[in-house]
Amino acid sequence: MNFKQVVLITGSSTGFGRLFADTLARNGHTVFATMRDPGGRNAKNVSEIRMLAEKDSLPIYVLELDVTDDTSVERAVNAAVAKAGRIDVAINNAGYYLSGLEEAVATEQVQRLMDTNFLGPVRVNRAVLPHMRRQRSGVLMHISSGAGRVVLPSVGFYCASKFALEALAEAYSYELAAQGIESVIVEPGAYETSVFGNSVTAADEARTNTYGAVKEMPAKVNAALSSRAGNAQEVADAVLRIVETPAGERQLRYFVSPRNYGVEEINALTKQVQAKVLEAFGLAADTKFLKGKAAGSV
Ligand SMILES: NC(=O)c1ccc[n+]([C@@H]2O[C@H](COP(=O)([O-])OP(=O)(O)OC[C@H]3O[C@@H](n4cnc5c(N)ncnc54)[C@H](OP(=O)(O)O)[C@@H]3O)[C@@H](O)[C@H]2O)c1
């Protein structure tokens, strides 16, 4: 890599997002650590990040960004571009976990989940892409999950939100390659963050209670996930490696997990199948990455 990157991260108050900000900034990258409500619910996190940035002279700037709010997303992206002149990498990290038997999850809970986990990245990508297209370079990074490739009972809606994100991120990768922009997907397994503490549970207890022994599934799944959780710094180190990979050499998918339960095999098979699909539709040449050369340029 020949230059330091300008990186915008969503959901930087805690967990992965906070670690990504710290790890990237310590390696010389300029980081816009965005989060919702920096003057209220995240005021303590903001002051901790700012104090650390000042103490260790880290290039981290905090911006307000709520991924469920178009205006907030556009304002943050414009502020980052005004300050740094560009955005090289947008890390779609903000998200949360919803646990419970699917029938017991209220429709409004599903709408809120999709508004954050799926529509959040849609908003961020729509806001950053005009800048990346002008630059003729950039990386859209999507923090999906192993649960974006395999399905666990009582995690159906969370899986659905990450499966949706995977489909979108893959479509972006084909459409943007010719303009020198990459779309990549990071699929973490279970890692120690605030994710389980911040999770939402299915609202309809009355329905849950009619499921007999099956109603214990969410607790079993969550206990298994928490007990296997790895050190979240592993994911931050993987994100650093991806950010520092030269343009055009990044993979579409990176599975990062303390254990493999078949996701790598699914990814390898999908890669072969998708290559055939693109070939069959006559799209193979159009979806190739063009280094330093935008579509239509001479
Ligand atoms: N930890 C794991 O085992 C694991 C595994 C696979 C994938 N993931 C994914 O990794 C991502 C980060 O999760 P985490 O594990 O780091 O959990 P976390 O510590 O709970 O962090 C989630 C972050 O998302 C933010 N967020 C939620 N709604 C938001 C909104 N509307 N606008 C802006 N930010 C919002 C939270 O901000 P507030 O502080 O304001 O709530 C928080 O900063 C998520 O997408 C999650 O699905 C996690």
Ligand as a Chemical Component Dictionary entry (heavy atoms), coordinates in Angstrom:
data_LIG
# 
_chem_comp.id                   LIG 
_chem_comp.type                 NON-POLYMER 
_chem_comp.pdbx_formal_charge   0 
_chem_comp.three_letter_code    LIG 
# 
loop_
_chem_comp_atom.comp_id 
_chem_comp_atom.atom_id 
_chem_comp_atom.alt_atom_id 
_chem_comp_atom.type_symbol 
_chem_comp_atom.charge 
_chem_comp_atom.model_Cartn_x 
_chem_comp_atom.model_Cartn_y 
_chem_comp_atom.model_Cartn_z 
_chem_comp_atom.pdbx_ordinal 
LIG N1  N1  N 0  -19.702 -9.663  18.257 1  
LIG C1  C1  C 0  -20.035 -10.674 17.494 2  
LIG O1  O1  O 0  -19.924 -11.840 17.887 3  
LIG C2  C2  C 0  -20.471 -10.409 16.074 4  
LIG C3  C3  C 0  -20.440 -11.474 15.172 5  
LIG C4  C4  C 0  -20.809 -11.264 13.855 6  
LIG C5  C5  C 0  -21.203 -10.013 13.441 7  
LIG N2  N2  N 1  -21.259 -8.975  14.337 8  
LIG C6  C6  C 0  -21.675 -7.655  13.828 9  
LIG O2  O2  O 0  -20.690 -6.704  14.149 10 
LIG C7  C7  C 0  -21.275 -5.406  14.163 11 
LIG C8  C8  C 0  -20.827 -4.670  15.425 12 
LIG O3  O3  O 0  -21.354 -5.349  16.551 13 
LIG P1  P1  P 0  -20.525 -5.530  17.902 14 
LIG O4  O4  O 0  -20.328 -6.969  18.113 15 
LIG O5  O5  O -1 -19.383 -4.636  17.936 16 
LIG O6  O6  O 0  -21.640 -5.093  18.987 17 
LIG P2  P2  P 0  -21.823 -3.759  19.834 18 
LIG O7  O7  O 0  -20.664 -3.567  20.742 19 
LIG O8  O8  O 0  -23.191 -3.862  20.420 20 
LIG O9  O9  O 0  -21.761 -2.599  18.753 21 
LIG C9  C9  C 0  -22.844 -2.289  17.922 22 
LIG C10 C10 C 0  -22.663 -0.869  17.463 23 
LIG O10 O10 O 0  -23.723 -0.539  16.550 24 
LIG C11 C11 C 0  -24.208 0.738   16.918 25 
LIG N3  N3  N 0  -25.552 1.038   16.442 26 
LIG C12 C12 C 0  -26.711 0.366   16.667 27 
LIG N4  N4  N 0  -27.724 1.021   16.068 28 
LIG C13 C13 C 0  -27.192 2.112   15.464 29 
LIG C14 C14 C 0  -27.721 3.178   14.684 30 
LIG N5  N5  N 0  -29.034 3.291   14.416 31 
LIG N6  N6  N 0  -26.865 4.117   14.195 32 
LIG C15 C15 C 0  -25.540 4.059   14.461 33 
LIG N7  N7  N 0  -24.988 3.091   15.221 34 
LIG C16 C16 C 0  -25.812 2.132   15.700 35 
LIG C17 C17 C 0  -24.126 0.750   18.435 36 
LIG O11 O11 O 0  -24.245 2.083   18.883 37 
LIG P3  P3  P 0  -24.919 2.535   20.288 38 
LIG O12 O12 O 0  -23.809 2.494   21.276 39 
LIG O13 O13 O 0  -25.394 3.915   20.027 40 
LIG O14 O14 O 0  -26.019 1.563   20.573 41 
LIG C18 C18 C 0  -22.755 0.137   18.617 42 
LIG O15 O15 O 0  -21.739 1.102   18.431 43 
LIG C19 C19 C 0  -22.778 -5.612  14.061 44 
LIG O16 O16 O 0  -23.183 -5.366  12.734 45 
LIG C20 C20 C 0  -22.962 -7.089  14.404 46 
LIG O17 O17 O 0  -24.099 -7.633  13.811 47 
LIG C21 C21 C 0  -20.899 -9.149  15.644 48 
# 
loop_
_chem_comp_bond.comp_id 
_chem_comp_bond.atom_id_1 
_chem_comp_bond.atom_id_2 
_chem_comp_bond.value_order 
_chem_comp_bond.pdbx_ordinal 
LIG N1  C1  SING 1  
LIG C1  O1  DOUB 2  
LIG C1  C2  SING 3  
LIG C2  C3  SING 4  
LIG C2  C21 DOUB 5  
LIG C3  C4  DOUB 6  
LIG C4  C5  SING 7  
LIG C5  N2  DOUB 8  
LIG N2  C6  SING 9  
LIG N2  C21 SING 10 
LIG C6  O2  SING 11 
LIG C6  C20 SING 12 
LIG O2  C7  SING 13 
LIG C7  C8  SING 14 
LIG C7  C19 SING 15 
LIG C8  O3  SING 16 
LIG O3  P1  SING 17 
LIG P1  O4  DOUB 18 
LIG P1  O5  SING 19 
LIG P1  O6  SING 20 
LIG O6  P2  SING 21 
LIG P2  O7  DOUB 22 
LIG P2  O8  SING 23 
LIG P2  O9  SING 24 
LIG O9  C9  SING 25 
LIG C9  C10 SING 26 
LIG C10 O10 SING 27 
LIG C10 C18 SING 28 
LIG O10 C11 SING 29 
LIG C11 N3  SING 30 
LIG C11 C17 SING 31 
LIG N3  C12 SING 32 
LIG N3  C16 SING 33 
LIG C12 N4  DOUB 34 
LIG N4  C13 SING 35 
LIG C13 C14 SING 36 
LIG C13 C16 DOUB 37 
LIG C14 N5  SING 38 
LIG C14 N6  DOUB 39 
LIG N6  C15 SING 40 
LIG C15 N7  DOUB 41 
LIG N7  C16 SING 42 
LIG C17 O11 SING 43 
LIG C17 C18 SING 44 
LIG O11 P3  SING 45 
LIG P3  O12 DOUB 46 
LIG P3  O13 SING 47 
LIG P3  O14 SING 48 
LIG C18 O15 SING 49 
LIG C19 O16 SING 50 
LIG C19 C20 SING 51 
LIG C20 O17 SING 52 
# 
